[in-house]
């Protein structure tokens, strides 16, 4: 193995270490959720707030594409938008998430309006969109590499929700099942892009910092969710209140 290959392998190991140490599968709220420890209202709060993140992913990807001059990169990246927005013939992740919202008793139109989203969720997600819009291309792509760790959390979530919650069925959890197929494709491209282009120590530091930033975005959302709906249970003004936005 030559020196460059060793450097590349070490850099990939560094990125994977960030996920092992900082990914939000370790957060107490997810531990509660996957083990059946959440009340239905706590699940609803998660669904309401997580929708805001889901809805902004295609906007983030569109902002990224608007800066890309390479047609090959644009072709490779634009499938991410279709995965979430869907097409005329294929349902996307946003529609699947709204099916989950309906399954837990929420009005999908209320969830889609984002009226009940916590301020902290908005700040964290909007910061991610701005980062991808404004950062150099390699760090912007590196921020998406939390997808390296997503299949594990999706598999755990599917198993945990099916075991512990009556609303969980293969149909209502379709968002997560589809991401098991979509995320590896995105990861393969994104990881290769970053490893190929972040060669110098400074470039690798910038890419690693972008991935750390993204794990912070995900962690911050769950910190806010836990504080509002678990302990101390201080729901901020304007955020979803139990009983609000329910399906009629």
C-alpha positions as CSV (number, residue, x, y, z in Angstrom):
1,X,0.0,0.0,0.0
2,X,1.5,3.4,-1.0
3,X,1.7,6.4,1.2
4,X,-1.3,8.1,-0.4
5,X,-3.5,5.1,0.1
6,X,-2.5,4.9,3.7
7,X,-3.4,8.6,4.1
8,X,-6.8,8.0,2.4
9,X,-7.5,5.0,4.7
10,X,-6.6,7.0,7.8
11,X,-8.8,9.8,6.7
12,X,-11.8,7.5,6.2
13,X,-11.2,6.0,9.6
14,X,-11.2,9.5,11.1
15,X,-14.5,10.2,9.5
16,X,-16.0,7.0,10.7
17,X,-14.7,7.7,14.2
18,X,-16.6,10.9,14.3
19,X,-19.8,8.9,13.7
20,X,-19.0,6.3,16.3
21,X,-18.4,9.0,18.9
22,X,-20.9,11.7,18.0
23,X,-23.8,10.3,15.9
24,X,-27.3,10.9,17.4
25,X,-28.1,7.2,17.8
26,X,-26.4,7.6,21.2
27,X,-28.7,10.4,22.3
28,X,-31.0,9.5,25.3
29,X,-34.1,10.5,23.3
30,X,-33.4,7.9,20.6
31,X,-32.6,5.3,23.3
32,X,-36.1,6.0,24.7
33,X,-37.8,6.0,21.3
34,X,-36.2,2.7,20.1
35,X,-36.8,0.9,23.4
36,X,-40.5,1.9,23.7
37,X,-39.9,4.4,26.5
38,X,-41.6,7.3,24.7
39,X,-45.2,8.2,25.3
40,X,-47.3,8.7,22.1
41,X,-47.2,12.5,22.6
42,X,-43.4,12.3,22.8
43,X,-43.4,10.4,19.5
44,X,-45.7,13.0,18.0
45,X,-43.4,15.8,19.1
46,X,-40.5,14.0,17.4
47,X,-42.5,13.5,14.2
48,X,-43.5,17.2,14.1
49,X,-40.0,18.4,14.6
50,X,-38.2,15.8,12.5
51,X,-40.4,16.7,9.6
52,X,-38.9,20.2,9.4
53,X,-35.5,18.5,8.9
54,X,-36.9,16.1,6.3
55,X,-38.5,19.0,4.4
56,X,-35.3,21.0,4.3
57,X,-33.1,18.3,2.9
58,X,-34.2,18.7,-0.7
59,X,-33.9,22.5,-0.3
60,X,-30.3,22.0,1.0
61,X,-29.5,19.8,-2.0
62,X,-31.0,22.3,-4.4
63,X,-28.9,25.1,-2.8
64,X,-25.8,22.8,-3.3
65,X,-26.6,22.1,-6.9
66,X,-27.0,25.8,-7.7
67,X,-23.3,26.2,-7.1
68,X,-22.1,23.1,-9.0
69,X,-20.6,23.7,-12.4
70,X,-19.7,20.1,-13.2
71,X,-22.7,18.4,-15.0
72,X,-21.5,15.0,-13.8
73,X,-21.7,16.0,-10.2
74,X,-25.1,17.6,-10.7
75,X,-26.4,14.4,-12.3
76,X,-25.1,12.3,-9.4
77,X,-26.5,14.6,-6.8
78,X,-30.0,15.5,-8.1
79,X,-31.4,12.0,-7.3
80,X,-31.3,13.0,-3.7
81,X,-33.9,15.7,-4.3
82,X,-36.2,13.1,-6.1
83,X,-35.7,10.7,-3.2
84,X,-37.3,13.2,-0.8
85,X,-39.6,15.1,-3.1
86,X,-40.7,12.1,-5.2
87,X,-41.6,12.3,-8.8
88,X,-44.8,12.2,-10.8
89,X,-44.7,8.4,-10.6
90,X,-42.9,7.7,-7.4
91,X,-43.6,8.7,-3.8
92,X,-40.8,10.5,-2.0
93,X,-39.5,10.6,1.6
94,X,-41.5,13.7,2.6
95,X,-44.8,12.0,1.6
96,X,-43.8,8.9,3.5
97,X,-43.0,10.9,6.6
98,X,-46.5,12.5,6.5
99,X,-47.9,8.9,6.4
100,X,-46.1,8.4,9.7
101,X,-47.6,11.6,11.0
102,X,-51.1,10.3,10.2
103,X,-50.3,7.0,11.8
104,X,-49.5,8.6,15.1
105,X,-52.8,10.6,15.0
106,X,-51.5,13.9,13.6
107,X,-53.1,15.9,10.8
108,X,-50.5,15.7,8.0
109,X,-51.4,19.2,6.8
110,X,-50.6,20.6,10.3
111,X,-47.3,18.8,10.3
112,X,-46.5,20.0,6.8
113,X,-47.2,23.6,7.8
114,X,-44.3,23.4,10.3
115,X,-46.4,25.6,12.7
116,X,-45.5,23.5,15.7
117,X,-41.7,23.2,15.1
118,X,-39.5,24.3,18.0
119,X,-37.3,27.4,17.6
120,X,-34.2,25.3,18.3
121,X,-35.1,22.9,15.6
122,X,-35.5,25.7,13.1
123,X,-32.2,27.3,14.1
124,X,-30.3,24.0,13.8
125,X,-31.8,22.9,10.5
126,X,-31.6,26.3,8.9
127,X,-27.9,26.5,10.0
128,X,-27.3,23.3,8.1
129,X,-29.0,24.6,4.9
130,X,-26.9,27.7,5.1
131,X,-23.7,25.8,5.6
132,X,-24.3,23.6,2.6
133,X,-25.3,26.7,0.5
134,X,-22.2,28.7,1.5
135,X,-19.3,26.3,2.3
136,X,-16.7,25.1,-0.2
137,X,-18.0,22.0,-2.1
138,X,-15.9,19.4,-0.3
139,X,-17.0,20.4,3.2
140,X,-20.6,20.8,1.9
141,X,-20.5,17.2,0.8
142,X,-18.7,16.0,3.9
143,X,-21.5,17.4,6.0
144,X,-23.9,14.8,4.4
145,X,-21.7,11.9,5.5
146,X,-23.8,11.3,8.5
147,X,-25.5,9.0,6.0
148,X,-22.5,6.6,6.7
149,X,-24.2,5.9,10.0
150,X,-27.9,6.2,9.1
151,X,-28.6,2.6,8.0
152,X,-27.8,1.3,11.5
153,X,-30.1,3.8,13.2
154,X,-32.9,3.1,10.6
155,X,-32.7,-0.6,11.1
156,X,-32.7,-0.2,14.9
157,X,-35.6,2.2,14.6
158,X,-37.7,-0.1,12.5
159,X,-37.2,-3.0,14.8
160,X,-37.8,-0.9,18.0
161,X,-40.9,0.8,16.7
162,X,-42.5,-2.4,15.4
163,X,-41.9,-4.1,18.7
164,X,-43.1,-1.4,21.0
165,X,-45.7,0.8,19.3
166,X,-49.2,0.0,17.9
167,X,-49.0,2.6,15.1
168,X,-45.9,1.0,13.6
169,X,-46.5,-1.1,10.5
170,X,-44.4,-1.8,7.5
171,X,-46.5,0.8,5.6
172,X,-46.2,3.6,8.3
173,X,-42.4,3.0,8.6
174,X,-41.9,3.1,4.8
175,X,-39.7,6.2,5.1
176,X,-37.0,4.2,7.0
177,X,-37.2,1.1,4.9
178,X,-36.6,3.1,1.8
179,X,-33.7,4.9,3.3
180,X,-32.0,1.5,3.9
181,X,-31.8,1.3,0.1
182,X,-31.2,5.0,-0.7
183,X,-28.6,5.9,1.9
184,X,-25.9,3.4,0.8
185,X,-26.0,4.8,-2.7
186,X,-25.6,8.3,-1.5
187,X,-22.9,7.4,0.9
188,X,-20.8,5.6,-1.7
189,X,-20.8,8.7,-3.9
190,X,-20.3,11.3,-1.2
191,X,-17.6,9.4,0.6
192,X,-15.7,8.8,-2.6
193,X,-16.0,12.5,-3.5
194,X,-14.6,13.6,-0.2
195,X,-11.8,11.1,0.0
196,X,-10.7,11.9,-3.6
197,X,-10.7,15.7,-3.1
198,X,-9.7,16.2,0.6
199,X,-6.0,15.3,0.2
200,X,-4.1,17.9,2.2
201,X,-4.2,18.0,6.0
202,X,-6.1,21.4,5.8
203,X,-8.7,20.0,3.4
204,X,-9.2,16.9,5.6
205,X,-9.5,19.0,8.7
206,X,-12.2,21.1,7.0
207,X,-14.1,18.0,5.9
208,X,-13.9,16.4,9.3
209,X,-15.1,19.7,10.9
210,X,-18.1,19.8,8.5
211,X,-19.1,16.3,9.6
212,X,-18.7,17.2,13.2
213,X,-20.9,20.2,12.6
214,X,-23.6,18.0,11.0
215,X,-23.6,15.6,14.0
216,X,-24.0,18.7,16.2
217,X,-27.0,19.8,14.1
218,X,-28.7,16.4,14.7
219,X,-27.7,16.2,18.4
220,X,-29.0,19.7,19.1
221,X,-32.4,18.9,17.7
222,X,-32.7,15.9,20.1
223,X,-31.4,18.0,23.0
224,X,-34.2,20.5,22.4
225,X,-36.8,17.8,22.0
226,X,-35.7,16.1,25.2
227,X,-35.8,19.4,27.2
228,X,-39.2,20.3,25.9
229,X,-41.1,17.0,26.0
230,X,-39.1,14.8,28.5
231,X,-37.2,16.7,31.2
232,X,-37.7,19.4,32.4
233,X,-40.7,19.4,30.0
234,X,-40.4,23.1,29.2
235,X,-42.2,23.5,25.8
236,X,-41.1,26.8,24.2
237,X,-43.7,29.3,23.0
238,X,-45.2,28.4,19.6
239,X,-44.0,24.8,19.7
240,X,-46.4,21.8,19.4
241,X,-48.5,21.2,22.4
242,X,-50.1,17.8,23.1
243,X,-53.6,17.8,21.6
244,X,-52.7,20.3,18.9
245,X,-52.8,19.5,15.2
246,X,-54.6,16.2,15.6
247,X,-56.4,14.5,12.8
248,X,-60.1,15.0,12.9
